[in-house]
Amino acid sequence: MAGERTYAILPCPDVDAAVAFYEALGFHPTYRQRRPNPHAVVRCEDIQIHLAGIDGFDPEGSYASVIVVVPDAEALYQQFAAGLRAHLGRLPVAGVPRLLRPRRKQGTTTGFTVVDVGGNWLRFYREADVGQPEPAASGLARAVEAAARQGDARGDDAQALVALDAGLTRHPDAPADDRARALAYRAELLVRLGRVGDAAAALAEAEGLPFTAAQAGAVAPDLAHAREIVAGAED
């Protein structure tokens, strides 16, 4: 058979708050039920998500996780990021909810993650990457991927920082662009862990590296993201 569809039903403590969150991402509600069980459906293009309200549900204890394959993960991330900046006044990268930028995790494709107000993980991957072999990274770049596997894919920011710091120690002579990406990610992890002063120091170290013109252009998005995250945490 062909044409089958699957729709996730994600729990949340407050359906109205969940709908507002998804509207900020660019979804629009297509269904709302208040009794007997609070329920809503939101849609963005062909992505449809059902939301189930559960009294007393704790988002921090959610185990729900959904993989969403999309044609252009980077463009969708930018849409979500802009919507959350407008909705929250900042880009959330810690706690619930949060949005984690596109980054390759060791052994997987490149993608980004949304943790919604119900604590549910939505993992977005680019369709062209799914099932395709990834070129192997090496040195410090590989350490960053290993750290992202812990922090972005599993939510263990403390272990991600341990893995990243080990890589920075092991590869002191890594190219400036690789080191800058590692330090920018270190800054983000430190913000997630509540160590804002240390995050600012990591960012300053990254910005002070001696880049070639090509390297400076390549790492500009990483540094810009880290600046936004650190500045938001300092406010």
Order of alpha helices (4+ residues) and beta strands (2+ residues): beta-alpha-beta-beta-beta-beta-alpha-beta-beta-beta-alpha-alpha-alpha-alpha-alpha
